[in-house]
Amino acid sequence: MISVEIISVKFEKSTELEKNSWGILEPKSNEDFSVNPFDIVIIPSVYCDYNGNRIGYGKGFYDRFLKRINCEGTKIGFNLFSPNEEISDISIYDVALDYLVTPTETLSFLAGISKFTK
């Protein structure tokens, strides 16, 4: 991430990582590797509902990033918890996930229908 925008960084075995302010390892490079179209975008979330709507940290970083790259690729979210309630505070700027991976299941939101695998 540079300043207040997420960038795409080429990630290889040799990519150097450093901890960000949340203690999460991320690539050290600040060189934007803008390759379009993306096949897959991996998105962390704090919470996700059964429609693929997600809540992050409230700053809209991933929503803006996905709009900027005009993402037609598969959007896969990762979360520690299974969804259980509908998120009612959805805006026109929010981008829903195609899949959600949790420690116990993988959910598909394609075609507007939640499908579960364990």
N, C-alpha and C positions, 0 to 999 in steps of 0.2 A: 504494500500500500504506500502510495506517495501522498503525503498531506491528508486530504480528505477523500481521495479517490482510490479505488482498487485498480490495480493494473494486472495484466497477465504476464507471468514470468515463465520462461522456459525452465522446465524442471527435469533434471537428469540425475543419474547416480552421483555425479560429481558436484551437484549444486550445494553450495554452502548455505547452512541454515543458522538463524539466530532467534533468540526468544524475543517476542514482541512485548508490549506493556502488559498483556494478559498472561504472559508466560507460555504462549503458544509458539512453537517453532515455525518459522516462515523463511522463504528464500531471502538471502542477504542482498541480492541484486535489486536495483531499482530501474533496470532496463526493461521498458515495456516491450513485450513480445506479442504485438498485436497480430494474431493470425486469425483470420475469419474464413469460413465459418468454424465455430467450435463444434466438435462432435459431442463433448460432454463438459458440463460445468459442475464442479463439486461445491456444495454450499452448506456451511454449518448453520445450525439453528438452535434456538433456545427451546422453541415449542413449535409444533405443527399440528394442524387439524386434519380431519378425514377428507378434506377437499384439496389438500396439498398446500394450503395457505400456511405461511411460516411467520414466526416472530424471531427476529434476530436481536440486536442490541439497540434498535430504535433509531438508527441514523440513516437507514436506507442505502447503505453502501452497495449491497449485492443487487438491489432493485435497479439502482442507477447504472451499475456495471452491466447488467443484463440488457438494459435498454440501449446503452451505448454501443454494445457489440451486436445488437439486433439478434439476440440468441435464438436460433432455431434448433439448437442442439438439445440433448437430453439434460435436464436439470435434476441432479441427485442431491438430496439433502441428507445430512447426518445429524442424529439427535440421540441423546441418552434415554429419552422417554418415548413411550408409545403415545400417539395422539388420543384424546378422549373427548374434547369439546370443540365446537365450532368457534372459530375466531370471528367475532362480529365487527371488529374495527379494521376492515379491509378498505384500501383506497384503490383508485384506478392506477396508481403507480406500482402497486404490489405485484410481484411476479410469483405465480404458484409453482410448486415443484412437480416434476413428473414421477419421481420416486422418493421414498424416504427409507433410510436404513437405520435401524436401531439395534441395540445389542441382541434383541430377541426375534426380530422380524424385519421383513422387507415389504414395503407397501407400494403399490402402483396406483397412481392417480390418473392415468391416461384414460381418455374417453369419459372423464368425469365420474368414474366408478372406482371406489377403493377396492383393491384386491390384496389379499394378505398371503404371505408365505412365511413359514418359520424354519 
